[in-house]
């Protein structure tokens, strides 16, 4: 996938925004800190507007949509300016629809059976979700041998302490997390605090670059 080849850091902020006015300031803060691949989750009514604003004002960023769970969202995120999307689960309909629309798409899995189904659909880059709850590092190590051709982006319950252990695994292409964008800090528009957390996260990704 092209967006994976272009990753400047292996840490992807998972962002939930309630106010579209915060989208560009937050994205600018993260980019200045070295995190230039962002995932805006479709968990709030403001999500599409957030993607639109970031894409319009910061087109150099690699912008993705997260929590994509419905076919009708594909055209919306593409039109808004997202270049890739991730999902919390595996849906054959979504995989095929995203492919037909030209959207780079990473489905979510949490079991070997789901990994097998995903590979049957031609998917080689998958999201392990919720990572910590489904076995985390131990699960990824167990999956490495039978699925040597697959690489993962674990997301869910990962923090700054656990992230380096995930990034050290050979079958992990990136880690998703929200520890650098705490909800309280976003609501309070504490951009300086977020910038410090983001810079630390970016260094983690750089230290484990492949």
N, C-alpha and C positions, 0 to 999 in steps of 0.2 A: 504494500500500500504506500502510496506516495507520501501521505502525511507522516507515516512512521519513518520513512527515509529522511524526511526533512526535520525531524525532531531536534531542536537545539538543546533541550534538556530532557531527561527521562522522568521528570516529575510534572504531572499535569494537574493543575488546580481544578477541583470540582466545585463549581460556583452556583450558589442559589441566590437569586436576586429578586426582591419584591418591588424594587423601585428602579425603573429604567434610567432615571437621572444619575444613578450610582454606577451605571455600567462602564462608561468611558473612564471616569476617574479611577475606578478599581482596576480596569484592564491596563491603564497607563502605569499605575503603581506596580502591578505584577510584571509588566514588560520591562520597566526600568530596572527591576530587581533581577531580571534574567529569565523570567518565566514567560515565554512567548507562544506557548501552545496552551490554549484555554478550553475548558469544557463548561459551557453554560447549560445547566440542567433545565429541562422543560417541566419543572415542578411548580412554577408559578405563572400567573397570567401575564407577567411582564417579560417572560423569557424571550419570546420572539423579538420584541422591541429592543431588548438588550443586545441580542445578536445583531440586529440591524444597525444599531447605533455604533457598536464597536467596529463592525465591518466598514461602515461609512467613514469613521474618523481614524481608525487604526488598521487599514487594510493590510499592513505588513504582518499582522499577527495570524497565527494558525488557529482558526476558530472552529470549535466543534460544538455540537449539540449533544447533551446527555439526556438520559432517561427517555429516549425515543421509544415509544411503545405502540404507536398507531400509524398505520399506513398514511393517513392524511397529513401526518406531521412531516413527511419526507419533503414534499414540495414546499412547505412553509419554511423549513430550515434552509433548504437550498436557495430559495428566493431571498431569505433574510441575509444570506452570506456565509453560512457555515460550509466548511469544506469537508467535514467528516462528522460522523455521529456514532454514539455508543448507546447500548441498551443494557438494561439490567438482566435481561433474559434472552432466550433463544426462540425466535419465531421464523419458521421457514418462509412465511408470507412476507415478513419484513426484510429478510435477507434478499429474497428474489426481487422485491419491489425496489429496494435501495439500489441494487445492482442495475436494474433496468433504468433507473433514474440517473445513474452516474454518481451516486453518493457513496463515498468511502464509508464503510459501516463495520463496526466491531460489536458483534452480539455478545451477550453475557452468558456465562455457564457457571455451574458449581458442582457438576458430577461428571464422571467419565463417560456416561451414556450421552450426556449433552455435548461433550467434546467430540464424541464419535459422530453424532448427528451433524454438528457444525462442520466437521471436516468433509462429510459426505456432500455438504452444500458448497464446498470449495473454500471455506473459511479457514485461514491459517493464523490469524491474529484475533485473539479472543479476550474478553474481559472476565476475569474471575471475580464474581460478586455473589454475596458479600464475603470478601476475602477472609477476614479474621474469623467470621462465624462458620465458614465451611472448611476450615482446616488450615488456611493460610499457607505459611512456608512449607509445612509438612505436606499439604496437599499438592503444592506445586512441585515439590521434589518427587512425590509419588507419580505425578503425571508426566514427568520429564522423559522417562524411559519408553513407555508405550506410545507416547505422542511426541516423538522427537522433532517432528516437523512443525509443531505448534508453539507459538510464543504468546505470552499473556500480559495483560495490564491488570494486576490485582487492584481492587478498589473496595473500600468498605472497612472501617475500623482501623485504618492505618494512620499512624502519626509519625512525627519526626524521628522518634526513637526506633520504630519498627521499619521505617522505609528503607534504610541502608541494607538491612538483612534481605529484604525482597529484591532490591536492585542488584544485589550480588549474585542472584540466581541466573544461570545462563538462559533459562526459558522465559525470562521477564524482559519485555522491551520497554516498559514504562510502568510507573506507579501513579495511580490517581488518588487524590486525597483533598480534604478541606481544612487541614490543620493550619494552613497559612492564611485562610480566609475565615476566621471565626465569625459566626453570625453576629455576635455582639459588636465586634470591631467594625463589621460592614455597616450595621445599623447606625453606629456612632460616627461613621465615616472617619475612622481612625487610620487614615492612609499611611501615616508614618509607621505605626505599629505593624500594619500588614506588610509594608515594604521590608521591614526587618525580617519578619518571618519568611517572606517570599525569597529574600536573598539567601537565607540559610537553606531553604528548600532547593533553590537553584544550585547551590554549591554541592548538595548531596547528589544531584543529577550529574553534575560535571565530574565529580570524583569517581563516579561509577560508569562513566561514558565508555561505550564499546567501540 
